[in-house]
């Protein structure tokens, strides 16, 4: 068959297992009713009432915005007050020493896009763990890169620093710079969070390669950080990024999607950190260029909403209280599943916080298909089954681990 698209675009086709699994779940709901179906596919917070959970203070503030703050353009780099607020939110009381700047992006995905476009070479490999958010792959492919992985956990289910070090050595034998994406805390899809000690090892490795003249670019994807624990406790590791060598450039992907329950408004930021003022000035220039050439500018209303909440102490206190309550709901749901998993012998991956729990499986698609018999719908990943505890009411969590184990045994013995 002939093709009309450019030669390098032939064969591009998005296969999204998450939305596919969600579609199958919605069909089952039509047949059996929502009360009988367990939807473990949705990467959004669903309340105990089965409806999308939105923070009341966010909704009230959003509806109270002036139309000019919703309809007008924002500057390509973002509203200055928004960028200042985002930097403060990213670090809280753990701001590292160095030069820092931010650029508004289309959600956390846009921040990843910017990092890949500007901090990896065309044709090079970008590195992340073997359990990863599937969109990392098309983001790399779209930019003319490929995604390489290392084994996230060792045989004792600890963070596999040795595997990371080995893969970094392998890639630096072929390329002079490397972008490493680390999704923590509350990793998607496992719920794992690196400890401060593990971060020390990652940075020690990075300094070793920097001393050899290699360029190390670290991308910390913090999309789920607001559901990972106490804000300063979860950010304590960031202090370790102070005064790094110039050829270690650190970035953070900030997202309003989860922390503000504003998934569809597509607003986030890429934050850059360096010991060099010149490299941060370069960061501001290249990210503004990429933003203008990709989406022109970002949702002004959502940016104004964030600053409106941040600048009103009473509103902020109420907002944080509501968000902490949502975090508590997710934590309780996950605790039910993990406790029952341990009791029945289901080997789920180490979970610390966040929206998802994962269970290793050799044929995840078949396991998920088998789970449909119990009207449980989850997402099949390459290495296992992803269960969105953020979307499952507590009442449906009870007994679920045993049903997952039953499906796993039926498929894999």
VOPAGU-2260 file (C-alpha; in pm, 1 decimal, decimal comma):
REM VOPAGU-2260
SITE   aa  ch    i         X         Y         Z
SITE  UNK   A    0       0,0       0,0       0,0
SITE  UNK   A    1     131,3     345,2     -85,5
SITE  UNK   A    2     171,4     609,8     182,6
SITE  UNK   A    3     129,3     983,8     173,5
SITE  UNK   A    4     300,2    1062,3     504,6
SITE  UNK   A    5     669,7    1143,0     532,5
SITE  UNK   A    6     892,0     834,6     520,4
SITE  UNK   A    7     998,0     868,4     885,5
SITE  UNK   A    8     629,6     873,2     991,8
SITE  UNK   A    9     519,6     555,2     814,3
SITE  UNK   A   10     377,4     299,3    1058,8
SITE  UNK   A   11     325,6     538,6    1347,7
SITE  UNK   A   12      19,5     421,0    1539,5
SITE  UNK   A   13     -74,8     477,3    1899,0
SITE  UNK   A   14    -170,7     163,5    2089,7
SITE  UNK   A   15    -278,7     274,1    2436,5
SITE  UNK   A   16    -346,8     -24,0    2664,0
SITE  UNK   A   17    -477,7     201,7    2940,8
SITE  UNK   A   18    -758,8     352,7    2738,5
SITE  UNK   A   19    -822,6      14,0    2578,2
SITE  UNK   A   20    -871,0    -148,8    2918,4
SITE  UNK   A   21   -1089,6     140,1    3029,1
SITE  UNK   A   22   -1307,9      96,6    2720,4
SITE  UNK   A   23   -1359,6    -274,1    2796,0
SITE  UNK   A   24   -1454,1    -182,4    3151,8
SITE  UNK   A   25   -1711,7      70,7    3035,3
SITE  UNK   A   26   -1872,5    -192,1    2812,0
SITE  UNK   A   27   -1899,1    -429,2    3110,1
SITE  UNK   A   28   -2061,7    -153,2    3316,7
SITE  UNK   A   29   -2331,6    -116,9    3050,2
SITE  UNK   A   30   -2410,3    -486,8    3081,9
SITE  UNK   A   31   -2365,6    -554,4    3455,2
SITE  UNK   A   32   -2397,8    -213,2    3620,4
SITE  UNK   A   33   -2128,4      -0,8    3784,8
SITE  UNK   A   34   -2185,5    -146,8    4131,7
SITE  UNK   A   35   -2079,1    -495,6    4016,6
SITE  UNK   A   36   -1774,2    -388,6    3813,4
SITE  UNK   A   37   -1433,0    -297,8    3960,0
SITE  UNK   A   38   -1258,1     -38,4    3746,5
SITE  UNK   A   39    -885,3     -58,7    3822,3
SITE  UNK   A   40    -783,7     114,6    3498,8
SITE  UNK   A   41    -839,0     485,5    3563,9
SITE  UNK   A   42    -537,2     701,4    3652,7
SITE  UNK   A   43    -757,3     960,2    3823,3
SITE  UNK   A   44    -894,3     973,4    4176,6
SITE  UNK   A   45   -1243,9     829,0    4194,3
SITE  UNK   A   46   -1426,6     905,7    4517,7
SITE  UNK   A   47   -1602,9     658,0    4742,0
SITE  UNK   A   48   -1921,4     760,2    4559,5
SITE  UNK   A   49   -1782,4     628,2    4230,5
SITE  UNK   A   50   -1748,3     975,2    4075,0
SITE  UNK   A   51   -1440,5    1168,7    3968,2
SITE  UNK   A   52   -1301,6    1340,6    4277,3
SITE  UNK   A   53   -1230,9    1712,1    4240,0
SITE  UNK   A   54   -1101,8    1926,4    4524,1
SITE  UNK   A   55   -1387,4    2160,6    4627,7
SITE  UNK   A   56   -1157,7    2459,1    4690,6
SITE  UNK   A   57   -1002,9    2415,6    4346,7
SITE  UNK   A   58   -1347,3    2411,2    4184,5
SITE  UNK   A   59   -1465,8    2717,1    4374,4
SITE  UNK   A   60   -1151,2    2914,4    4287,5
SITE  UNK   A   61   -1163,9    2805,1    3924,2
SITE  UNK   A   62   -1527,5    2909,6    3883,6
SITE  UNK   A   63   -1445,0    3244,1    4045,6
SITE  UNK   A   64   -1177,5    3344,3    3792,6
SITE  UNK   A   65   -1235,8    3651,8    3578,9
SITE  UNK   A   66   -1308,2    3568,0    3216,5
SITE  UNK   A   67    -995,8    3762,2    3114,5
SITE  UNK   A   68    -786,4    3517,1    3318,7
SITE  UNK   A   69    -941,7    3226,9    3131,2
SITE  UNK   A   70    -965,7    3360,6    2776,1
SITE  UNK   A   71    -645,7    3562,3    2736,2
SITE  UNK   A   72    -311,6    3431,6    2613,3
SITE  UNK   A   73     -33,8    3360,3    2859,6
SITE  UNK   A   74     332,8    3430,9    2775,4
SITE  UNK   A   75     508,8    3137,5    2600,7
SITE  UNK   A   76     719,7    3061,2    2910,7
SITE  UNK   A   77     423,8    3097,5    3147,6
SITE  UNK   A   78     293,9    3365,5    3383,7
SITE  UNK   A   79     582,7    3490,1    3604,2
SITE  UNK   A   80     378,1    3450,0    3925,5
SITE  UNK   A   81     290,5    3093,5    3823,9
SITE  UNK   A   82     653,9    3004,3    3758,5
SITE  UNK   A   83     763,6    3144,0    4094,8
SITE  UNK   A   84     485,0    2952,3    4270,6
SITE  UNK   A   85     568,5    2629,2    4090,4
SITE  UNK   A   86     932,5    2648,6    4198,3
SITE  UNK   A   87     820,3    2696,2    4558,1
SITE  UNK   A   88     577,6    2405,5    4534,8
SITE  UNK   A   89     835,3    2175,5    4377,7
SITE  UNK   A   90    1086,8    2212,9    4660,6
SITE  UNK   A   91     881,9    2334,6    4964,0
SITE  UNK   A   92    1141,5    2375,7    5244,9
SITE  UNK   A   93    1403,7    2163,3    5066,3
SITE  UNK   A   94    1516,8    2401,0    4793,7
SITE  UNK   A   95    1868,6    2301,6    4686,0
SITE  UNK   A   96    2147,8    2553,1    4640,6
SITE  UNK   A   97    2194,9    2652,3    4278,9
SITE  UNK   A   98    2031,6    2843,8    3997,0
SITE  UNK   A   99    1668,2    2754,5    3923,4
SITE  UNK   A  100    1417,7    2842,2    3651,4
SITE  UNK   A  101    1085,8    2707,5    3524,0
SITE  UNK   A  102     885,7    2699,6    3202,9
SITE  UNK   A  103     512,3    2626,4    3175,0
SITE  UNK   A  104     425,0    2303,1    2993,1
SITE  UNK   A  105     125,8    2102,2    2880,7
SITE  UNK   A  106     103,3    1891,8    3196,4
SITE  UNK   A  107     380,4    1664,7    3316,0
SITE  UNK   A  108     383,6    1504,0    2970,6
SITE  UNK   A  109     482,6    1837,4    2820,9
SITE  UNK   A  110     766,6    1869,0    3070,4
SITE  UNK   A  111     897,8    1528,3    2964,7
SITE  UNK   A  112     865,5    1628,6    2599,2
SITE  UNK   A  113    1075,1    1940,8    2662,0
SITE  UNK   A  114    1343,3    1748,0    2849,3
SITE  UNK   A  115    1374,4    1481,8    2579,9
SITE  UNK   A  116    1383,3    1737,1    2297,5
SITE  UNK   A  117    1647,4    1956,6    2459,6
SITE  UNK   A  118    1856,2    1732,1    2684,9
SITE  UNK   A  119    1913,0    1421,2    2473,4
SITE  UNK   A  120    2072,8    1387,6    2130,5
SITE  UNK   A  121    1878,7    1279,1    1820,8
SITE  UNK   A  122    1939,0     906,0    1775,9
SITE  UNK   A  123    2053,5     855,1    2134,2
SITE  UNK   A  124    1889,7     641,5    2399,0
SITE  UNK   A  125    1705,0     779,3    2700,3
SITE  UNK   A  126    1716,2     568,1    3015,6
SITE  UNK   A  127    1444,2     473,5    3263,2
SITE  UNK   A  128    1345,8     166,0    3467,0
SITE  UNK   A  129    1183,7    -144,7    3317,4
SITE  UNK   A  130     860,0     -65,4    3498,7
SITE  UNK   A  131     760,0     268,8    3350,6
SITE  UNK   A  132     471,6     485,7    3235,2
SITE  UNK   A  133     410,6     367,3    2881,0
SITE  UNK   A  134     399,8     717,9    2729,8
SITE  UNK   A  135     775,5     754,7    2786,6
SITE  UNK   A  136     816,2     533,0    2480,4
SITE  UNK   A  137     620,6     736,9    2221,9
SITE  UNK   A  138     765,6    1058,0    2367,5
SITE  UNK   A  139    1112,5     927,4    2281,1
SITE  UNK   A  140    1006,8     788,8    1943,1
SITE  UNK   A  141     839,1    1115,9    1847,1
SITE  UNK   A  142    1166,3    1297,4    1915,5
SITE  UNK   A  143    1385,0    1052,4    1721,5
SITE  UNK   A  144    1521,6     880,0    2031,8
SITE  UNK   A  145    1473,3     533,1    2175,2
SITE  UNK   A  146    1400,3     426,1    2532,1
SITE  UNK   A  147    1642,5     196,6    2715,7
SITE  UNK   A  148    1562,3      36,8    3051,8
SITE  UNK   A  149    1732,5    -113,8    3355,5
SITE  UNK   A  150    1582,4    -359,9    3603,4
SITE  UNK   A  151    1403,8    -155,1    3870,5
SITE  UNK   A  152    1415,6    -413,8    4152,8
SITE  UNK   A  153    1680,2    -669,1    4245,4
SITE  UNK   A  154    1608,4   -1025,2    4363,5
SITE  UNK   A  155    1528,6    -892,5    4712,6
SITE  UNK   A  156    1281,4    -635,2    4578,9
SITE  UNK   A  157    1516,3    -346,0    4659,3
SITE  UNK   A  158    1594,9     -59,4    4422,8
SITE  UNK   A  159    1849,5    -199,8    4178,9
SITE  UNK   A  160    2127,0      58,6    4183,0
SITE  UNK   A  161    2373,5    -192,5    4035,7
SITE  UNK   A  162    2152,3    -248,0    3732,0
SITE  UNK   A  163    2125,1     128,2    3684,2
SITE  UNK   A  164    2501,4     169,0    3708,0
SITE  UNK   A  165    2563,6    -112,4    3458,7
SITE  UNK   A  166    2318,9      30,5    3204,9
SITE  UNK   A  167    2459,5     382,0    3239,9
SITE  UNK   A  168    2809,2     244,1    3174,9
SITE  UNK   A  169    2681,2      59,8    2867,1
SITE  UNK   A  170    2514,8     370,9    2723,9
SITE  UNK   A  171    2806,3     603,1    2797,4
SITE  UNK   A  172    3026,1     369,1    2595,4
SITE  UNK   A  173    2815,6     476,4    2293,1
SITE  UNK   A  174    2708,1     834,2    2368,4
SITE  UNK   A  175    2853,1    1142,8    2537,6
SITE  UNK   A  176    2536,6    1259,0    2711,8
SITE  UNK   A  177    2253,0    1073,4    2878,2
SITE  UNK   A  178    1904,2    1169,4    2994,6
SITE  UNK   A  179    1790,6     952,9    3287,4
SITE  UNK   A  180    1421,2     964,2    3383,8
SITE  UNK   A  181    1344,8     866,1    3743,2
SITE  UNK   A  182     977,7     870,4    3843,5
SITE  UNK   A  183     969,7     918,3    4221,3
SITE  UNK   A  184     816,7     947,1    4474,5
SITE  UNK   A  185     506,4     731,4    4423,9
SITE  UNK   A  186     630,2     576,2    4101,3
SITE  UNK   A  187     387,4     497,0    3821,0
SITE  UNK   A  188     312,9     204,1    3796,8
SITE  UNK   A  189     458,4      41,3    4112,0
SITE  UNK   A  190     409,2     298,5    4388,0
SITE  UNK   A  191     779,1     279,2    4482,6
SITE  UNK   A  192     975,5     579,8    4614,7
SITE  UNK   A  193    1353,4     603,3    4621,3
SITE  UNK   A  194    1502,4     652,0    4967,1
SITE  UNK   A  195    1745,2     933,0    5045,8
SITE  UNK   A  196    2024,4     673,6    5058,3
SITE  UNK   A  197    1933,5     541,6    4712,9
SITE  UNK   A  198    1937,8     895,4    4576,4
SITE  UNK   A  199    2286,1     941,1    4724,7
SITE  UNK   A  200    2404,7     639,4    4525,1
SITE  UNK   A  201    2242,4     770,1    4205,5
SITE  UNK   A  202    2414,4    1105,9    4248,8
SITE  UNK   A  203    2750,3     948,1    4338,0
SITE  UNK   A  204    2730,7     752,1    4012,9
SITE  UNK   A  205    2638,7    1070,0    3823,4
SITE  UNK   A  206    2935,4    1257,8    3972,3
SITE  UNK   A  207    3169,2     976,5    3867,8
SITE  UNK   A  208    3060,6    1008,7    3505,6
SITE  UNK   A  209    3062,9    1387,4    3520,4
SITE  UNK   A  210    3427,6    1371,1    3633,0
SITE  UNK   A  211    3498,6    1172,4    3315,8
SITE  UNK   A  212    3357,3    1453,4    3103,1
SITE  UNK   A  213    3017,7    1299,1    3027,3
SITE  UNK   A  214    2696,8    1503,9    3035,3
SITE  UNK   A  215    2444,4    1367,7    3284,9
SITE  UNK   A  216    2088,6    1500,4    3263,1
SITE  UNK   A  217    1855,8    1383,3    3540,6
SITE  UNK   A  218    1480,4    1414,3    3491,3
SITE  UNK   A  219    1282,4    1361,7    3814,8
SITE  UNK   A  220     918,3    1296,5    3730,5
SITE  UNK   A  221     729,3    1411,7    4042,7
SITE  UNK   A  222     375,0    1388,6    3900,5
SITE  UNK   A  223     244,4    1198,5    4206,5
SITE  UNK   A  224     442,7    1371,9    4480,9
SITE  UNK   A  225     135,5    1528,6    4643,9
SITE  UNK   A  226       6,8    1178,2    4725,0
SITE  UNK   A  227     334,3    1040,3    4855,9
SITE  UNK   A  228     337,2    1162,0    5216,4
SITE  UNK   A  229     419,7    1472,6    5420,8
SITE  UNK   A  230     538,6    1738,9    5176,2
SITE  UNK   A  231     880,3    1809,5    5326,8
SITE  UNK   A  232     951,9    1446,7    5409,1
SITE  UNK   A  233     888,6    1344,8    5047,7
SITE  UNK   A  234    1108,6    1628,5    4917,9
SITE  UNK   A  235    1401,1    1588,0    5157,0
SITE  UNK   A  236    1607,9    1412,7    4888,7
SITE  UNK   A  237    1607,6    1732,3    4680,3
SITE  UNK   A  238    1861,4    1896,9    4910,2
SITE  UNK   A  239    2116,9    1652,6    4770,9
SITE  UNK   A  240    2105,0    1833,2    4436,0
SITE  UNK   A  241    2288,0    2136,2    4577,7
SITE  UNK   A  242    2606,7    2253,5    4402,9
SITE  UNK   A  243    2642,0    1962,7    4161,1
SITE  UNK   A  244    2907,3    1968,1    3887,4
SITE  UNK   A  245    2806,7    2183,0    3588,9
SITE  UNK   A  246    2772,6    1880,8    3361,5
SITE  UNK   A  247    2502,1    1730,9    3583,3
SITE  UNK   A  248    2181,0    1912,1    3491,4
SITE  UNK   A  249    1870,2    1832,7    3698,9
SITE  UNK   A  250    1508,7    1877,8    3592,9
SITE  UNK   A  251    1172,9    1820,2    3762,9
SITE  UNK   A  252     843,0    1750,7    3585,9
SITE  UNK   A  253     569,9    1935,6    3778,2
SITE  UNK   A  254     204,8    1859,4    3705,2
SITE  UNK   A  255    -125,4    2016,4    3813,3
SITE  UNK   A  256    -316,7    1711,1    3692,6
SITE  UNK   A  257    -306,7    1504,8    4010,8
SITE  UNK   A  258    -218,4    1755,2    4282,5
SITE  UNK   A  259    -494,6    1993,0    4175,3
SITE  UNK   A  260    -735,2    1730,5    4028,2
SITE  UNK   A  261    -718,8    1925,4    3699,5
SITE  UNK   A  262    -631,1    1642,0    3463,0
SITE  UNK   A  263    -795,6    1790,1    3153,7
SITE  UNK   A  264    -658,7    2144,0    3187,6
SITE  UNK   A  265    -313,3    2014,9    3083,3
SITE  UNK   A  266     -95,4    2246,3    3289,1
SITE  UNK   A  267     245,5    2174,6    3436,9
SITE  UNK   A  268     603,3    2298,0    3430,3
SITE  UNK   A  269     959,4    2191,0    3369,9
SITE  UNK   A  270    1194,1    2311,8    3643,3
SITE  UNK   A  271    1566,6    2329,8    3573,6
SITE  UNK   A  272    1841,8    2331,5    3837,0
SITE  UNK   A  273    2213,5    2389,0    3783,3
SITE  UNK   A  274    2519,9    2521,1    3964,2
SITE  UNK   A  275    2577,5    2734,7    3651,8
SITE  UNK   A  276    2385,0    3057,7    3588,7
SITE  UNK   A  277    2475,4    3035,1    3219,8
SITE  UNK   A  278    2323,8    2687,3    3185,9
SITE  UNK   A  279    1999,9    2804,7    3348,0
SITE  UNK   A  280    1985,4    3098,0    3107,7
SITE  UNK   A  281    2031,3    2845,8    2826,1
SITE  UNK   A  282    1750,8    2635,1    2980,3
SITE  UNK   A  283    1513,7    2933,4    2976,5
SITE  UNK   A  284    1594,0    3005,0    2612,5
SITE  UNK   A  285    1557,9    2652,4    2475,2
SITE  UNK   A  286    1242,5    2568,5    2672,1
SITE  UNK   A  287    1071,8    2890,4    2563,6
SITE  UNK   A  288    1163,2    2806,2    2202,6
SITE  UNK   A  289    1029,0    2449,9    2235,0
SITE  UNK   A  290     710,0    2568,9    2400,5
SITE  UNK   A  291     641,2    2825,5    2129,0
SITE  UNK   A  292     705,8    2566,3    1858,9
SITE  UNK   A  293     491,3    2296,5    2025,8
SITE  UNK   A  294     183,6    2449,0    2192,7
SITE  UNK   A  295     253,7    2824,7    2161,8
SITE  UNK   A  296     147,3    2890,2    2520,9
SITE  UNK   A  297     -19,3    2716,8    2814,0
SITE  UNK   A  298    -364,0    2735,7    2978,0
SITE  UNK   A  299    -377,1    3076,6    3147,5
SITE  UNK   A  300    -678,2    2994,1    3364,7
SITE  UNK   A  301    -510,5    2698,2    3534,9
SITE  UNK   A  302    -193,1    2899,8    3595,7
SITE  UNK   A  303    -396,1    3180,3    3754,5
SITE  UNK   A  304    -589,6    2928,1    3962,5
SITE  UNK   A  305    -267,1    2794,5    4114,9
SITE  UNK   A  306    -141,1    3141,8    4207,6
SITE  UNK   A  307    -485,4    3240,9    4342,1
SITE  UNK   A  308    -477,5    2948,1    4584,5
SITE  UNK   A  309    -112,4    2999,6    4680,6
SITE  UNK   A  310    -157,3    3370,2    4757,0
SITE  UNK   A  311    -456,6    3323,1    4991,4
SITE  UNK   A  312    -341,9    3158,0    5315,1
SITE  UNK   A  313    -691,5    3055,5    5429,4
SITE  UNK   A  314    -778,2    2912,1    5089,3
SITE  UNK   A  315    -445,0    2731,1    5072,3
SITE  UNK   A  316    -494,3    2574,2    5416,2
SITE  UNK   A  317    -838,9    2446,2    5318,4
SITE  UNK   A  318    -709,0    2321,4    4981,9
SITE  UNK   A  319    -423,9    2128,2    5143,2
SITE  UNK   A  320    -662,1    1981,9    5401,2
SITE  UNK   A  321    -890,0    1852,5    5123,9
SITE  UNK   A  322    -596,1    1707,4    4933,0
SITE  UNK   A  323    -458,8    1535,8    5242,7
SITE  UNK   A  324    -799,1    1374,6    5291,2
SITE  UNK   A  325    -786,8    1237,6    4935,7
SITE  UNK   A  326    -434,4    1108,9    4999,3
SITE  UNK   A  327    -564,8     932,2    5309,3
SITE  UNK   A  328    -838,5     762,0    5107,7
SITE  UNK   A  329    -587,1     629,1    4853,9
SITE  UNK   A  330    -349,1     518,6    5130,5
SITE  UNK   A  331    -628,7     325,5    5303,0
SITE  UNK   A  332    -729,7     151,3    4980,2
SITE  UNK   A  333    -372,2      48,8    4906,3
SITE  UNK   A  334    -327,4     -78,0    5263,8
SITE  UNK   A  335    -627,8    -308,5    5223,8
SITE  UNK   A  336    -489,6    -456,6    4902,4
SITE  UNK   A  337    -130,8    -496,5    5024,9
SITE  UNK   A  338    -239,3    -654,9    5355,0
SITE  UNK   A  339    -461,3    -907,5    5177,8
SITE  UNK   A  340    -193,1    -970,1    4913,9
SITE  UNK   A  341      51,5   -1067,2    5187,4
SITE  UNK   A  342    -207,7   -1288,0    5355,8
SITE  UNK   A  343    -299,7   -1478,0    5038,9
SITE  UNK   A  344      51,9   -1496,8    4894,2
SITE  UNK   A  345      11,4   -1256,6    4601,9
SITE  UNK   A  346     356,6   -1113,1    4523,7
SITE  UNK   A  347     287,0    -746,8    4452,1
SITE  UNK   A  348     582,9    -514,7    4395,7
SITE  UNK   A  349     700,2    -292,7    4685,9
SITE  UNK   A  350     447,3     -12,8    4732,9
SITE  UNK   A  351     508,9     302,9    4933,0
SITE  UNK   A  352     255,3     552,0    4798,8
SITE  UNK   A  353      69,4     676,0    4495,1
SITE  UNK   A  354    -204,2     584,6    4252,8
SITE  UNK   A  355     -91,3     237,1    4142,9
SITE  UNK   A  356      12,4    -108,9    4259,7
SITE  UNK   A  357     168,5    -361,1    4020,8
SITE  UNK   A  358     178,3    -739,9    4018,0
SITE  UNK   A  359     440,0    -917,9    3803,3
SITE  UNK   A  360     298,0   -1150,6    3536,4
SITE  UNK   A  361     451,2   -1329,1    3237,2
SITE  UNK   A  362     132,8   -1293,3    3030,8
SITE  UNK   A  363     -34,1    -985,4    3174,3
SITE  UNK   A  364    -291,6    -960,1    2895,6
SITE  UNK   A  365    -415,3   -1313,4    2966,4
SITE  UNK   A  366    -424,2   -1247,2    3341,2
SITE  UNK   A  367    -627,1    -929,8    3290,3
SITE  UNK   A  368    -860,4   -1119,0    3058,7
SITE  UNK   A  369    -909,4   -1384,8    3325,6
SITE  UNK   A  370    -983,7   -1115,2    3584,0
SITE  UNK   A  371   -1276,7   -1006,2    3366,1
SITE  UNK   A  372   -1459,0   -1318,6    3486,2
SITE  UNK   A  373   -1477,2   -1151,5    3828,2
SITE  UNK   A  374   -1563,3    -819,8    3657,8
SITE  UNK   A  375   -1226,8    -670,6    3756,4
SITE  UNK   A  376   -1062,0    -456,7    3488,7
SITE  UNK   A  377    -692,8    -366,6    3519,1
SITE  UNK   A  378    -418,6    -258,2    3279,5
SITE  UNK   A  379    -182,9    -516,7    3123,8
SITE  UNK   A  380     175,2    -387,8    3106,3
SITE  UNK   A  381     479,6    -555,2    2953,9
SITE  UNK   A  382     598,4    -694,2    3287,6
SITE  UNK   A  383     273,2    -730,5    3479,5
SITE  UNK   A  384     -66,6    -600,8    3582,4
SITE  UNK   A  385    -123,9    -241,1    3694,5
SITE  UNK   A  386    -400,2    -183,8    3950,0
SITE  UNK   A  387    -519,3     174,7    3995,9
SITE  UNK   A  388    -600,5     191,2    4366,8
SITE  UNK   A  389    -682,2     559,9    4314,5
SITE  UNK   A  390    -999,7     459,2    4131,2
SITE  UNK   A  391   -1133,7     170,6    4344,1
SITE  UNK   A  392   -1368,1     243,7    4640,1
SITE  UNK   A  393   -1265,2      73,2    4964,4
SITE  UNK   A  394   -1561,9    -164,8    4961,0
SITE  UNK   A  395   -1439,5    -312,9    4631,4
SITE  UNK   A  396   -1079,8    -347,9    4754,4
SITE  UNK   A  397   -1170,5    -625,8    4997,7
SITE  UNK   A  398   -1112,9    -967,6    4840,0
SITE  UNK   A  399    -955,1    -822,1    4528,6
SITE  UNK   A  400    -600,1    -947,8    4594,1
SITE  UNK   A  401    -725,4   -1306,4    4618,3
SITE  UNK   A  402    -910,7   -1269,2    4287,8
SITE  UNK   A  403    -599,0   -1134,3    4117,8
SITE  UNK   A  404    -401,8   -1431,5    4254,4
SITE  UNK   A  405    -670,8   -1670,4    4129,8
SITE  UNK   A  406    -644,4   -1526,2    3777,4
SITE  UNK   A  407    -264,3   -1536,7    3791,1
SITE  UNK   A  408    -261,7   -1901,4    3892,8
SITE  UNK   A  409    -518,8   -1992,9    3628,5
SITE  UNK   A  410    -298,7   -1845,1    3355,2
SITE  UNK   A  411      51,0   -1920,7    3481,9
SITE  UNK   A  412      -3,8   -2213,4    3719,6
